[in-house]
């Protein structure tokens, strides 16, 4: 270990951490429950008696008004209990349009509250029946007449000229920023790129469709609903139903993926609560896969104009990133797409701006790395185009423009290993074998190309709390309403508690996803592990300090009289220097009912002194068939600097998963709008192409060992999202390197290279 470079890989190959549990590639502690089918998801609480089934009827127009609605045939159908429409649904608060600075995930979200239709597939009725089949059948018997608004708009490109300045962009980031004189510097630049990229709508497609089961007991509601942020769902439901927040309990211990789409509280959750109230029985609702295309999240279509000006030696003098994003009349959501280019490269003259284009489509919302993922396409393909114009290696161009501090805020970076990621990645990937001229490397019928791009995701922190109880038998139990969306929260929180309390991981149990537990940030924005984990760390420190004080004062302990701050918990013992006492012995004497600690972390500092982001370098090699244009990814490597790694195995899975999702963004995923009626046409997994095994080649993710001293007490920067960022750009750049064809319209399907 002595001669280890400060940036030697920590994640892969896996290294044993002899200091404790954090960092070890511990298998998922919830794995056995999942593979044996014992982990219960929202739709699976079968022991709840008398549960009825709800089925959503979606609007058949995009914009207009219900003129007539006939539910009589549905109501008369066999085993139907009720049909809810705007005419008879329980009362709800009106919708709450987003204002800047407000939390979009904590607001009223009513359904069936008005005859107005805002988008194709918006719920217009809920049929409740004894069985799923009966409900679905009767849903087909509801007849709805509409008056269509003929002015409805669905086409981003056709409506770009109608763009408006939004009130704000996602994650509280600035809508527009500028520095210096972009226009002057760009006009004077020796080498320029001025290009526009067009990215499609995409949909989050977690394996578990959105489902909820609602149970009322008197005026209190328990809602089993896959939610990334339990407390946000609790508050949203309370606001919508206008009941006290403490009357709502959200239970969400297992979630089959989210990628952002289970951060909002969607129709099935609200309608299950309304339906259960109406029929005075538990009700459960699952959205079908096609319904999810209208009633969950999608990443909005956008146009991005990227202008880069540089000196002949490759020094950037001017950067402008202008973004036009789809949003809706009823709900403004704009991805922070131009925020990517604010952070990556130095240039004295810069401009980063967003516009909204209002279309009558379902609300867009967050999808893995909202903003940073699409933003990386324009900045990183733009850099590749500039490298070609300069006849320069694209990695050297990036390294040349490495900033001294955050180019937007001018705060120092808390840690930034982007250059090291490129150097290490280039070495491992064999970047030197990249063809210098496009279209010159052949392997049989394949034209082969290499591409790179940078990844970045900000380190967010959100207020969180957790409790931990250390029992006298040397076991510990952690509770927080933090969620595990498949990411490994159960496992990393176990490791944090185990290491902090000096226990083996099999003596620790973790309970998550219930609003009866202390409130946490939940999962989203890559802040989950950092926020909940920091709270847990503080809770464990409280336990340690309480034990240490008791022991220090107790004459029967071998550690009596030792300053409490010097007493540590290690290997199941309280330890100070050479002296020790087994914890069960000390606890059974001093605290037979155990010791509880509560930790609260305040989240981000109001006035941060450092700019904190995870960075990475994405490498891709692909082949393009010379006749058919078929594009096959051959190899991918991501090298990341993400601070301390909590679990080598789950970290790698997260990053590789993000990279696979990036293949989708680059090559396969696109939600196509029918421009006549505003519906998403390819609304199932047969036609919305997420990458499948055959699309995923040899793929590897590495985390450099990186010290992050400032972001949070754990020194981690989050890695749920950085893995997807830059992948689409690296693939596009590889397509160019293979063929000499620059595709600026995503995804890059074979028709675009023919
Ligand atoms: Mo992530 S899109 O914030 O769950």
Boltz pocket constraint, residues with backbone or C-beta under 6 A from the ligand:
constraints:
  - pocket:
      binder: B
      contacts: [[A, 228], [A, 258], [A, 259], [A, 260], [A, 261], [A, 263], [A, 366], [A, 367], [A, 368], [A, 369], [A, 370], [A, 523], [A, 524], [A, 525], [A, 526], [A, 721]]
      max_distance: 6.0
